[in-house]
Amino acid sequence: VAEQDDIVTVVVHGEVDRDNAERLRIGLRHAVGRAVRTVVADLRDVALVDAAGIAAFADVASAASVAGVQLRLTGAQPYVAKVMAVSGLRELMDA
């Protein structure tokens, strides 16, 4: 986790699955609570996201919206980007 100006960046590594999605959700929600304007989840080192991971990102997106904080998902590998997009999270992803 890194903070610069009004942006909190969270670098995510490995697989986001049922074994760790809750821990990620909690961490990203804490980042939303600390952010002034934007939380960026850097996904360049994420090889897999399963349904539990998608649910965690969707939950954090909802919490960010309520808090008036923008959530951005960046650097997703092609497979992860496709899974996120078809799961309704396309609008959060950087092109």
C-alpha positions as CSV (number, residue, x, y, z in Angstrom):
1,V,0.0,0.0,0.0
2,A,1.3,3.4,-1.0
3,E,-0.2,6.9,-0.5
4,Q,0.7,9.8,-2.7
5,D,-1.3,13.1,-2.7
6,D,-5.0,11.9,-2.6
7,I,-4.4,8.5,-4.2
8,V,-4.0,5.2,-2.3
9,T,-2.4,2.4,-4.4
10,V,-2.7,-1.2,-3.4
11,V,-0.5,-3.7,-5.2
12,V,-2.1,-7.1,-5.4
13,H,0.0,-10.3,-5.9
14,G,-0.7,-13.9,-6.8
15,E,-4.2,-15.4,-7.1
16,V,-7.4,-13.8,-5.8
17,D,-9.5,-16.8,-4.8
18,R,-11.7,-18.1,-2.0
19,D,-8.7,-18.6,0.2
20,N,-7.7,-14.9,0.3
21,A,-10.5,-12.8,-1.2
22,E,-11.8,-11.8,2.2
23,R,-8.4,-10.6,3.3
24,L,-8.2,-8.6,0.0
25,R,-11.7,-7.2,0.5
26,I,-10.8,-6.0,4.0
27,G,-7.5,-4.4,2.9
28,L,-9.2,-2.6,0.0
29,R,-12.0,-1.3,2.2
30,H,-9.4,0.1,4.6
31,A,-7.8,1.8,1.6
32,V,-11.1,3.3,0.7
33,G,-11.4,4.6,4.2
34,R,-8.0,6.3,4.0
35,A,-8.4,7.7,0.5
36,V,-9.3,11.2,-0.2
37,R,-10.2,10.7,-3.9
38,T,-9.0,7.5,-5.5
39,V,-8.0,3.9,-4.7
40,V,-6.0,2.2,-7.4
41,A,-5.7,-1.6,-7.2
42,D,-2.6,-2.6,-9.2
43,L,-3.4,-6.1,-10.6
44,R,-0.3,-6.6,-12.8
45,D,0.9,-9.5,-10.6
46,V,-2.4,-11.2,-10.4
47,A,-2.7,-14.4,-12.5
48,L,-6.2,-15.6,-11.5
49,V,-9.4,-14.1,-10.1
50,D,-12.2,-16.5,-9.2
51,A,-15.9,-15.7,-8.2
52,A,-14.9,-14.9,-4.6
53,G,-12.4,-12.4,-5.9
54,I,-14.9,-10.8,-8.2
55,A,-17.3,-10.6,-5.2
56,A,-14.6,-8.9,-3.2
57,F,-13.9,-6.3,-5.9
58,A,-17.7,-5.7,-6.4
59,D,-18.1,-5.1,-2.6
60,V,-15.2,-2.7,-2.5
61,A,-16.6,-0.9,-5.6
62,S,-19.9,-0.4,-3.8
63,A,-18.2,0.8,-0.6
64,A,-16.1,3.2,-2.6
65,S,-19.1,4.6,-4.4
66,V,-20.9,5.3,-1.1
67,A,-17.8,7.0,0.3
68,G,-17.4,9.1,-2.8
69,V,-14.0,7.5,-3.7
70,Q,-13.1,6.4,-7.2
71,L,-11.9,2.7,-7.4
72,R,-9.6,1.9,-10.4
73,L,-8.3,-1.5,-11.4
74,T,-5.1,-1.2,-13.4
75,G,-2.6,-3.5,-15.1
76,A,-4.7,-6.6,-15.3
77,Q,-3.3,-9.5,-17.4
78,P,-5.5,-10.4,-20.4
79,Y,-7.2,-13.4,-18.7
80,V,-7.9,-11.5,-15.5
81,A,-9.1,-8.4,-17.4
82,K,-11.5,-10.6,-19.4
83,V,-12.9,-12.2,-16.2
84,M,-13.3,-8.8,-14.6
85,A,-15.0,-7.3,-17.7
86,V,-17.6,-10.1,-18.1
87,S,-18.3,-9.9,-14.4
88,G,-19.5,-6.3,-14.6
89,L,-16.4,-4.6,-13.5
90,R,-15.3,-3.2,-16.9
91,E,-16.0,0.4,-15.9
92,L,-13.5,0.2,-13.1
93,M,-10.7,-1.0,-15.3
94,D,-8.1,1.3,-17.0
95,A,-8.0,0.7,-20.7
